[in-house]
């Protein structure tokens, strides 16, 4: 492309986002009434809920609801200015501003389940002359012509305000169908009913007379976004680097020392090699010796020693060392700062001749404590159990104790695991120092059981090793998110003090958690803290079950 084309692309890349911003936030975004259907499900589909029978057995007016279903609606002010009662484009004498129709269903009940501000309650409930709390006239429902209709009041919604309404419905009595119901139909819009109150909204009144809210952007803004995307892609092609790699934001000169967790080492090594390749010519060096990763505790100790020997104060920070730990470091390391990186998923592994596919936590505790000494005790073949443990300073072992066993496993019976190779009759326990040795011993020893990070066991190991389920849950990040899988730990990167801006330690942390290094973490079967529901603590929230009254 010639220079003139490049200039036009640059102009479009600037003009389109400015125009989109003005349209979204100055014009359309001034008044925006938004909605979302957060749930629309049949009670018959709630088979996994502990309240399934209660839900399916709900009654109204003395009869059981026919094909009961539940819809959770969220109404929100998605604009940049408050929505007043007079902004709803509905006749002034109407007490409601939004209607929602449910074709093929009739409404049995509805209730407001959540208000972003307590002051919104007055639009839905009032106290009558007898002192009873009743619904306002703007918050009601009726059923006719084969459809249930709910009406929502002209609530004053400050910027960002929202409320949620749970609607209980049933199939019309004369409807013999069994299929899914049509989606709810929303009618509601905002504008300005005054000539001078808001000139912009007055001008756009006809356009907004029948709008449903946009979850992200309006249609004109989407057109602008697609054009802008094409412009950005074209511009990227013009400056595409010869080696096909997009360099990181922080290529700095210096040598970085990495140490710590053997379980997280493969992901860290891959990210380090990627960063060095992308930063070729910048003077960045990350040596990766075979003995750099000797375990979480050793890495923490080495980092602390390096900081003390450097003569650098904690406030200045050591900028050329990082240590990775499976979980928070034990003991008191006041000079070290923990940086959550990812969720490390571990797996219990067994030799395939055990024929074990899953074990619950109770049986695992029995095996690692020595109470269970033969696989026949868990319903498998007559083969002695051989427990291959990691050494006491291992972060992987600490995670097993913390998340599954509840206490340290018993002392080893053999100092060298190789003693079990030719012996097929003796129960025993031994310890190894790293993940690779752990997997090799489990692979070679009949009846062996051990543990490692889940990503270390690949498809090529299927003939000799098996990752077992704990309970019914496989070793996956999804299992960690929904709390069905217990054997996991937060992976922390530790620094001595806060690494200085522009240091190799700070640059690598940024690369690993915010840039292309994230791909290395994911490719090795781990989750990223930034992808979790609670990135700050790197710990997903437990789902909270709720019940509906029958």
Secondary structure, DSSP 4 states (H G I P E B T S, - for coil): --HHHHHHHHHHHHHHHHHHHIIIIIIGGGS-EEEEEEEEEEGGG-TTSTTHHHHHT-EETTEEPTT-EEEEEEEEE-SSS-B-GGGB-S-TT-SEEEEEEEETEEEEEEEEEEESSGGGGGGTEEE-TTS-EEE-TTSEEEEETTEEEEEEE---B-TT-EEEEEEEEEE-TT----SPPPPPEEE--B--SSTTT-HHHHHTTTTTTT-PPPSS--HHHHHHHHHHHHHHHHHHHHT--TTS----S----EE-EEEE-HHHHHHHHHHHHHHHHHTTTTTEE----TTS---HHHHHHHHHHHHHHHT--TTT--SSEEEEEESSPPS--TTEEEEEEEEEEEEEEEEGGG---EE-HHHHHHHHHTS--BGGGGTS-S-B-EEEEEPTT-HHHHHHIIIIISSPPPPPS-S-GGGGTT-SS--EEEEESSHHHHHHHHHHSTTEEEEEEGGGS-GGGTTTEEEPEETTB-S-HHHHHTT----EEEEEEEEESPPPTTSHHHHHHHHHHHSTHHHHHHHTT-EEGGGSTTTTTT-PPPP-------
